[in-house]
């Protein structure tokens, strides 16, 4: 619930960080909310070429994110429905959302959107092993297959015992998160050239409420994957529900700032290099597995 | 048992009946289809019952053939493999009745229906047979009848070539099986499966089974016949071959592993390695294909890989004494057999609709078919989501079980033995990602966008008889996705038989997985619910606002044409480039030249690398060396008599010495 309200805020923070780094004042922190509410109040334009797939894409994308959020814990709050193996389910819900976003892009018959779609499936297919190896390392480290106890059991003590493995996991998953959320160095959410984009170009033809759903789903996805990394990187358990929640929110803001700094300090990679980056992520996760000790 | 015998009789009568009334218009079709339908309805009831825990039934009769006996047995494993055979064959027969109708003016339909009935009957006997001779006989009948079905359009050179490759590959596989059964039979003095007991040399027997059955199943590098035979065959035949016939290879492998008893650890390693390579290379080759049915054929290789991964993980779990890993691995693998039968059958039938309606299978010539063929498009989409292993459909459930098995293995195992588990996890993830890429390509380019050729422009929806079978399969995919827990729980007897673990242990492990799968299904249901709410919300929001249609945003370009759309090859290009060392794609580029270039073209082709670089040179070498024997064959009778005499003399000498 909290996530659903706060998620767009993260993008405000990232953008503000980037603005400060670039010496600009930047858009308001709540800009994403303004955008969403404006889009929701607008009508829609559909391409003549499209079918119901095009209209289904944003709906399924957002629905998958909402369902995936229900499986993730936040701070000391457990997930709505934790079960053994829910990490696989979450990863595949993201894949489902991607599947339909890609199809919606192909539905327009536009070469630009198809190009973005092609890149999206390429990079996500390569990111998948890194994600799963990272999760497997974490599962082995914590001895459970459900995200709630898994993320809950990472602690300062565990960091002292298994710092190398955990930091490799964080690094591997960190790359996956940048790739999955279409951030620099994989994709540039700010570019205005269709040819260079991945995620933004796929949704070029969506408008009005459809586009609002897509933007909101993207914000939720950022939040979702951010939660995982924050829970591993900054494990704080005071035992107090509200305190932990507040701390987790602060940590998420921290993550957004870090993302903003990464985006400001480096350029987008050449598309061919992205492949190497993603394979490197798999290698990091694989190494983490080798280092896991119980 | 009697119901199954009636089913067999019905197939045979249907087949022969089709030949008898060969010249009577639609009669052969009606008789053939009726034979299949009646047989399948009779057969499915006992098959389902035995899987659900009814006691096995058997039938044993003497037979004049040396070492042979008519020994049939219906146990849970046989029943489980029979279910998809009956489901798929009956639906494919209904579909084929309409599909083949277009050929009637040119060709007699009696042979295809005769061989179709024969194929169904032989598959049933293969799965039921418990005698080596009977098994091999049925196995051979299955190969031959499907060969004649593949070469239905034998006026085409490519079809004859495909049939030839299939025939050769099949028989090489059978040769290994022959050796396997002779070894087993010789050691035990009988060819009946229940007399087989082995203590030594199981490794060799396992390898023989792996090669022999692997050829039928399509393990890489023995898969070369699949991408040739599946596209050449009529679509309902490709559906049956890909969905159920290649599974008899998996069935045989599991059956032999059960006969061989306690597995060695290296079997698991080998199965995992085969699974990984088949899965990965299969999906990559699929990604590089331009022919819709060839693409689907390579996906069969991929899915057989996933099935082998499950078997491998299960075997390792069994070996390591981890019942949970063993049970989940085998259960996932077996469930994937059923699931793959459903969605691959569905996809081949839908692809058949496309080919039927547009007269082309070239993906890059299609486009925009969802508007012209809404029903076929919808079922293809369901198949595409299912085969990509995405929730909430059935493909996810079986892959989830295999994930669960290998994750559990990762938690418990230590040292080197953890490696295959991790390889399975990473491999499944990569295969899943690539399969999604491949099916967004297949569905997106074929059914979405604008038509890329006149073929696609003139497409129209096909008749009801060709859509309904696909719908039934689509519903089955959805149901298994939503009722996955029930399905998994009901597999207890079956998995207990295969793993040799006691039923309570199996039941416990399955119940644990089923608990997770219940939540998977709930999440799937929630997904559908949330999506419906969102769609409703949007509909209400847009109801009194301006909603209009316009052309697709072309970045300001004024004259877009359908030919400028992205093609399937360009969509797959980043991935095929990355894995080019495995694919060896050929590129033919005629670059435009000068100020006003007249011509320019670019074509890529990805022939099967194993066919190109392993088997073709090998068979060339064999046929070249065999030419050396040519002088022996002079065509003079006297010379041949001399050969006979010399041979006899030599044999006599050998006997004396």
Interface residues (C-beta under 8 A of the other chain):
Chain A: X40 X42 X43 X44 X45 X46 X47 X48 X49 X50 X51 X53 X55 X56 X59 X60 X62 X63 X64 X66 X67 X70 X71 X81 X83 X84 X85 X86 X88 X89 X91 X92 X93 X95 X96 X98 X99 X102 X103 X106 X107 X108 X109 X110 X111 X112 X114 X115 X117 X118 X119 X121 X122 X124 X125 X126 X127 X128 X129 X131 X132 X133 X136 X139 X140 X143 X144 X145 X194 X204 X205 X208 X209 X210 X213 X271 X275 X282 X286 X289
Chain B: X367 X368 X370 X371 X381 X385 X388 X389 X390 X391 X396 X400 X403 X404 X407 X408 X410 X411 X422 X425 X426 X427 X428 X429 X430 X432 X433 X434 X436 X437 X439 X440 X441 X443 X444 X445 X448 X449 X450 X512 X515 X516 X519 X520 X522 X523 X526 X527 X528 X530 X531 X534 X535 X537 X538 X541 X542 X545 X546 X547 X548 X549 X550 X551 X552 X553 X554 X555 X562 X564 X565 X566 X570 X571 X572 X573 X574 X575 X578
